[in-house]
Amino acid sequence: MVKLNQVVITGATGFIGKNLRKYLSKNNVKLISISRRDFKPLKNEIKIISKNFDEKNIISKIQNSDALIHLIGIGKQSVEIDYNSINVELTKKIVNLCENAKIKKIVYLSGLGVSSNTSLGYFISKYKAERSIINSGLNFTIFRPSYIIGKDDYLTKLLKKQIKNNQLQIPGPGNYLIQPIYIDDVVKVIFESIMRIEFQNKILDLVGPETVTFEQYVKLFSKKTKTSIQKINLEDSYYNAINKIKSDYGVDDLNILIGNFKGNHQKLTKISQIKFQSVLELLESGRLF
Ligand SMILES: NC(=O)c1ccc[n+]([C@@H]2O[C@H](COP(=O)([O-])OP(=O)(O)OC[C@H]3O[C@@H](n4cnc5c(N)ncnc54)[C@H](OP(=O)(O)O)[C@@H]3O)[C@@H](O)[C@H]2O)c1
């Protein structure tokens, strides 16, 4: 068990960032949280506002922290911002920052389905980010998450919005599998990964105890609302993703769903010793609403 002095978090105001900061702050971990925009710091937290990590004084502010948790990432591209600049190049910059600030441990959230055999641009960018971390010689833990579920994750917010509009939509047949994991478990695992030596230099799937088809998931989510569910032909779903910038599912959201990725939950349980929440039970209980 490592004695923690201070932890740095990038992507501090994102979904995982917000939940993780709350959990670590409650557990009396000193935080230095970095975001592009202003936010209210928690107990034991120092904030840094930075757009591109170019400020010279960042190193002196974060140096000798015990770990950096890198939560910056994008899953949709545009002409302004692409996978290479954020997922690959910014990760390289963060790795350099760790080296210059003498931070020995980095935790990174990659994606379930990432591998050296992938042909998907999104996964290639995450794979390259993983390699730059592994090749740096820093002590690392890389997680490859499936859908991380809470009250305010992307999928939950999307399904709530569709329920409000009285029409749930499933791209294609909905028979592809997901392996959702609860955010409260994710923040615990990340905490463990910076505390315990068993996580050192490991790549772990960050997946929940159950695999479930997307259709089952949506049905369970909306059970109490009796909202009708419409299956959208896959070709139409891709057409919308390609042509409408604000479509509910982006091209890579669809690719990931159709990819049908499953992970090794047992390995995660064995190493973390955590008893994981069943996301299906959570849905049944209505606690995500
Ligand atoms: N949530 C999931 O189910 C899931 C599944 C697989 C992988 N992941 C990975 O886990 C990490 C965190 O996910 P999340 O759900 O917390 O995502 P999120 O809510 O979208 O947060 C990502 C954060 O990245 C930062 N960011 C985004 N674009 C940026 C840019 N152009 N320049 C600088 N910073 C930028 C932002 O931080 P600030 O606004 O604070 O600057 C943003 O809040 C990501 O790498 C994601 O790919 C998540």
The ligand as an ORCA input file, in Angstrom:
! r2SCAN-3c Opt
* xyz 0 1
  N     -17.475      7.320    -19.667
  C     -17.305      6.174    -20.308
  O     -18.223      5.321    -20.380
  C     -15.981      5.871    -20.944
  C     -15.844      4.649    -21.649
  C     -14.621      4.372    -22.260
  C     -13.555      5.263    -22.146
  N     -13.718      6.430    -21.454
  C     -12.558      7.353    -21.378
  O     -12.432      7.868    -20.078
  C     -11.944      9.225    -20.146
  C     -12.874     10.137    -19.351
  O     -14.203      9.935    -19.822
  P     -15.449     10.818    -19.361
  O     -16.637      9.953    -19.488
  O     -15.176     11.524    -18.083
  O     -15.477     11.854    -20.583
  P     -16.008     13.354    -20.611
  O     -17.097     13.572    -19.645
  O     -16.255     13.672    -22.048
  O     -14.735     14.155    -20.103
  C     -13.553     14.199    -20.815
  C     -12.828     15.447    -20.432
  O     -11.726     15.606    -21.354
  C     -11.420     16.981    -21.444
  N     -11.377     17.380    -22.858
  C     -12.281     17.070    -23.819
  N     -11.916     17.656    -24.979
  C     -10.775     18.329    -24.720
  C      -9.929     19.161    -25.493
  N     -10.214     19.407    -26.772
  N      -8.841     19.712    -24.906
  C      -8.571     19.467    -23.617
  N      -9.339     18.706    -22.819
  C     -10.427     18.151    -23.374
  C     -12.537     17.771    -20.765
  O     -12.095     18.156    -19.477
  P     -12.343     19.650    -18.939
  O     -13.700     20.051    -19.478
  O     -12.311     19.526    -17.463
  O     -11.241     20.489    -19.491
  C     -13.634     16.733    -20.623
  O     -14.472     17.032    -19.555
  C     -11.882      9.583    -21.634
  O     -10.574      9.394    -22.109
  C     -12.800      8.558    -22.272
  O     -12.424      8.242    -23.607
  C     -14.896      6.748    -20.861
*
